[in-house]
Amino acid sequence: MPRIELNGISVDFPYIPYKCQEDYMSKVIECLHKKVNGVLESPTGTGKTLCLLCATLAWREQFKDSISASKIAQHMNGEELFEGRSLSSWGSASVDDHSANYSDIPKIIYASRTHSQLTQVINELRSTSYRPKVCVLGSREQLCIHPEVMKQESNHVKVHMCRAKISTHSCHFYNNVDEKSTEKEIIEKILDIEDLVKNGSKHRVCPYYLSRALKQNAEIIFMPYNYLLDPKSRRAHSIDLRGTIVIFDEAHNVEKMCEESASFDLTPYDLASGIDIVNQILEEQTKSVQQNERNAEFNIESFNSGLSILLDLESAIDSIQLPSNGSGVTKPGSFIFELFAQAQITFQSKSTILEALDQILSFLSGRSGVFTNTSGLQKLADILQVCSYKTGISSFKVFIDILSYWCFCPGYSMAELMRQGVRSIILTSGTLSPLSSFTLEMQIPFPVSLENPHVIDKHQIWIGIVPKGPDGALLSSAYDKRFTPEYISSLGQTIVNIGRVVPDGLLVFFPSYPVMDKNLEFWKVSDILCLFPTKKYYDKVNDPKSNGACFYAVCRGKISEGLDFADINGRGVMVTGLPFPPRMDPRVVLKMQFLDEMRAKRYLSGQQWYRQQASRAVNQAIGRVIRHRDDYGAIFLCDHRFMGTEVRSQLPSWVRPHVKVYENFGHVIRDAAQFFRVAQKISIHFTVCSVKRFGMSSRYEMQGLLLICSSIFCGFYKAMRMSTLSLQYDKRLIDERQGGRKKITLITEKAKFFMVAVKQTLSQANYERFTQAMQKYKTTDDFETMLAELAALFTEDMKKHSLLRDFYQFVRPRHKKKFDEACFNLTGEGCGYKPEHEVPREERLTTEQKGNENKFTSSESSSQQLNTCAHLNQGRPHLISGDPADSAIAPSQISTALSGQKKQLVLAAYISDVKKALGPITYNRFSTALHMYKKTDNYEGVVSEIAALFTERSEDYHLLRRFYIFVRPHHKQEFVQMYQELTGTNQFMENEQQHDKAGEVLHVTERKHPEQTCMNKNQTIQNLSRDNCMGNLSLNVILFSYSINKTTFFNVKVSSNRVSDPAICFELFIIGSLCRFIT
């Protein structure tokens, strides 16, 4: 492994670094040497995480050696320990004084936004020669393995139940922590969050308290942002920051996290629910005392004190006069203390009140059922922790409609970290520009800064500003123009034309969801878009018969920084406007007012902040196009406002030199086509572009070999680094698109790719367990045992759910229906089961061969139109149709599909709303309860579970009411009465009962929402895709086809689970009909 010398520090790096990587590591070492803060920007794909780890750990090792040398020198009185070797050779990192001890060696705290990002960082650490003692912190929700505690729905109930079990020594997992935390197998391994859980289960030790035990001696501690920025979390995890090196990776999120960690919203429902619970418990305990059944754990003083505080606070908030227009009232930050004082909450009484609330929550944590909604009480306790300091109150505003206490200065949280005595804070990301304004927002000094160039060459990037569409109309997503027919039509034509020259995947980013939805609706109605049933985006991009696909997303969404679009998955990025924050949002309005008020203290102005929020969102989207050294792509900025000097100056530094403004749209197409022709030729001939950089270490060669072997896998699982084999694979795909002989059998490759993905996702032990389960199923045909094994491997982590569903291809035909039902119950989604899947493959092929002779002769003209041989992109054919069934829908099929849609849409809408409200994990509880109700008819069981899910928030009451459609006739009256008692309303929506009278909407309680909704050309059905994706980002795939006289434009709605894992699996929902081809 190469060793390089930077600022007097020897750094072991896995390969020969680029110049920009050396500069980056030098800046990191400079921060640590001088005990100062640094803000470092390095584009995505430049290896900043690896540089950060190697430089920091190298400096720490040298610092440790220097202390050792100093100690030896004191004992040797200046004599040489070994003849001819001076003590200076033992270490050169500066030590503050001769009295330094080993306890002065700083710990490294590495923070990122999510645990999935931290897992990627830990994987990078494993690829280095450094083996520090590592710890990763997580919550009980992620780490607890106690069966009883895991059943609890809310995290704060888990916390109090866990504490209760620990205090009574009834958790055998916790009892083993002291013994197991010193075992060599645990303390010497680099474990991520998933490894902690696996080792905890293996050794019967609590992963949560094991991680806290490992933290004491850890040299580098990994944690999410909020553990570091939130004072409550810091205290809960006993995080001592004195003398530490704090690193924030993906720091473009830090500004928002700093503000949110010091803010809260208290709704009337939070207070009301807390009052109701305390009242109910007091009434129950009063009856118990009257019956001489006093509960020794019940502290009546705490409950009375808590009730009094809640009532006083509710009264104080109600006494505030609000304007009649419903706009709310804004107060300075100090008002929160005046408000709390009216409820007898002061700095002197705060500790007593928190203790009382904690006793109430601990008592309630042992209770289960519908009436233990403690979120309001827990929120009040958290609020008192947030409002612990009178310092910095000028950074806050109190907005009273809902009681909102909002922090508008991220520097408040950063200054608090500095007060804790950290040695250095390093903020790093690929998109921090402009750095000057970013550092101003942080309100702490950053003497060291860096804006790194990219590692790519100029032939790998093309960026153009497109102010006008093909028809000459001005492209502007400004508020007064974004919904005009001229603009929307011109933008649609722009996308069509750019799609012709961009090979493979094209990403289109809109400023907001309303803008995206309005454009899609207009294009469909005006016939610019037509609908086409297709495969998933990644499959279509990698299909040699296709000219690629287009991905629609929104700036600031998860796609703009979550999923990977390396290589052919993202050859082009279109940004269709400047994504300013919503101008009338109260939080945005108050933030701008606050900045204007603080302008005298060298803050940004409100307008400067507002513009920079848009620029940072654009920069994040731009970062999707280049993902590694050998990638290439084009960026299209399709809004005339990008021509402004100020907007262009805020683009990333590595992009600015390549920006070109085009007044003529034809020149855009000409230059972009030329760029891709050159880039493709050059990339194909780079067959050994980076192999030399990996040749200096046999250990690293093994890593490189694994990467090369995995690089044959396309789509989501394609390798990140280029290699000879991966380049040959890319060339083979290009040859196939140009008419060459197909060399890959896609069906067998699908199974191969699945096995590669499983092996990359599971540990070695679990992968062996998986293969044994497969082999046993093959030999014994024992479906139940196989399913139990797979459920244990793939259901504990939501990111692995798609792998469980993908196993459907290996299930024998007679078991497919049962497997599909099991997947739906375990993950909330089925596997796309159809009755014909139960027919053995040989019989199905025979039937299909016989049926092919009579397929859709009436749609041949439509199919022929799609099979045009127009070569729009370097001679590649467009959407050459294979099976006619994939390219056309007969009118008779559409009319059949429409029958019974009304009932299905009611159910689909409800399921969609439930998924959106609960999220994927909690939705599994809902699905299980529904399934059990169908099997057992246990009304009490289902209603307790459903009510617990839908009474925690008042905004979910309608979901509880609408559950009426699932209730069986003999339970409906009880359900209505229960709903009225829980919600306090005397009326029940008549719609539900009308549905019931009209024909009992649902007796088959496990009917899934329809995967496809077809429409005739005169019918419009509301698009349910965004709801169907469990409240996550909604994506749209656009496929291009061109004929001699007209352009056809196809749209498929895609919904995704809330994950960023490469094994993510997309579901496709048809949202329209082939209206242009069925008449």
C-alpha angles and dihedrals in degrees: 000000000000117000118205131186116231123171090339094309124114109224124193108214126183092234141002104296127229119244092256090052091053090049090050094051091046090056091049091051091047090056091051095045094051098037091236137130124258138196112202127183120193122164123250110274097034095102097246094156092055091045091049094052097044095046095046095046092045091053091047092051091050090048089053091049090051091055089049090051091048092051092048091048091055091053095043095049092224097314121132116257092208123024112259094009119101122213090242089075089069094071141336104194109119119257118201097230142341092264093067115133133200088255087067092066102112122240118228118233111196115193130184134165101261140015090244089060090047090052089056090050091050090051089054089051090054090057091061130078091243118103108184124168103269136200130179119198123215140160128266087253089064100033110030114108099176105121096218095048092044090059092065114102103210123059096224091055088052090052095054094041090050091051091049092053092047093050090053093041089235096130107087090189091060092044090063096053099093092050099043099040090076097050113121094225090061105036097045098049126087100236127187124200093276092048090052091056092046093049091045091055091044096050096033091239130133109259092202096057091034089061090049090051092049089050092069093068100023118125094199123028122196121204142148119264096256093059088061103036100040111079090208092056092045091055093043092054095037093235110181111199100183110129094353130140107233118201124188111195119194084023095174084089095052097086092059094042092051091055095043094049089060097042137077143178121215114194127199087246091059091058095040094051091049092050092048093051095048091047092050094049091048090052092049093049092047089057090046092053090050088054092046092247099123115174110229091207093056115100107194093188091060092049093047091048092048093048092050092051093048093049093047092048092048090050092048092052093045090053092064111101113233124198117258093240091068094239094130130226128276120210133177117266093257090065090078090070092050089051093049091047089061087059092048091253108139137149089263095051097036096093093049092048093049090050090051092049091048091053091050092049092047091052092048094047090073092058126082134195140066099310100060099086099146099165092108093054092045091050091052090052090050091048092055088053092051092049093052098115134057090197117101095016090140087072091065139074128198112219113191118203092083101009100261123178106191129187113212099180117073086189088074092071093039092051088051089057090052090051088057089066104251117175097219138352116208119191116192138170142137093251116041099121129164089046095185094063092040092057091046089057092052092057094210127099120267107188092172120059137160137187104192124203120231124265092231127097125241094258089063098062133052124177127179135176109224110196097169136040127232090272092054094252116143113256108223129148091190115140095257095048108031096091100040115118091232093058097043092047093048092048091052091052089047092055092047093052096044089047089061094061102035109084121218116345125021121187118206118194123197125197093240145351095259091055092048093047093048092051094049092048092050094047092051095047094045091048094242085120126044127183126249129179107236144158128264121302096251092045091051093048090052095043108108090210092058130078089218135264141263124236119207119205142147129252112255089025124121092263091062089067109001117063122055119246101175123158116342092002090074116018093148139029123199119193108194099192149343108289101218117179115260102284097211097046106122091228092052092046093050093044091056092046091050093051092049090051091050096044091108089064092061095266122145116265118251092252093049091052091046093053094045092054087061093046093051091051090051091049091052091054092047089055090067094074103064113044104161144005096280099041124107136188150146131252122208117194101196105190128085090226090072086073090072116108094229094051093047091048090060095056116106114284092239090056101044098075091057099048116120127181117221122201092178119059092207090062089055091058092043095051095041092052090049091049093054093046091055096040093051093050093048095045093051091055093050091090097146099026099136108009093101090060091064101048103091101077130046089206092056091043087065089054090048092048091054090050091049092049092050093046091082088071112095133199117027095353098050114132118261097220124062122242140168092267094047091051090050088051092051090049091051090053091050091048090051092050088053092054102272122146114283111244102179126077100216096199095056090040090057091062091044092051090049092054091049091051092049092049092050092048103043128061118250092259093049092045090056088048089052095050091047090052090051092048092048092050090050094053102034102027087222101158098176094054091047092050092050091052093048092047091054091050102042111027102062091073120046090213089067096052092094090056090055090052092045089058085074089091091066096047116106115249096251091053099045097093093050091047091050091052091047092051091050091052094044101040105017092246134082130220098247095265117190126182091244089063088074090063112096113255095246093054092045093052091049091050092047092051091053092046096049091078093065103040122137100315088167090064098050093107091055092047090048090054090054092047093065116148095219107144104215100162120040094316097309117145117238121241096325101201118233113178112024088219088067095053108040141033119211118230091240090057091051093051090048092049090052093060112101092007093128094067092041092052092052089053094041092052092051094046089048092052091048092051091048093049099043105032124226099290098048090040088065088063090052092048093048092049091050092049093050091049089055093050101039105023086224101160096178092053096050096042094052091051096044094046091049089054098046105036098060091084126032091221088066095057091097089060090055090049093047091051083080088090090067096048117104118240097254091054100043098093091050090049093052091050092047091050092052092050094048098045099033093233123130094203130073120202109264092213092073093051091045090054087050094052092046093064117311099277097216133017094145094074098186098057107133125223112269115267093212132035115193126199135195117226095264096046130084123197121190112254109248097177098107091053092045091061092068096257095308136120119312117222133189127207116208119194121196128224126168130197131183098267107017143029121235118203122197132201133194123180115228127193125194137197118246097266139106096202115129089234092064113141122214126213118210121218119191108224101182146007139266089258095163095053107040099064 
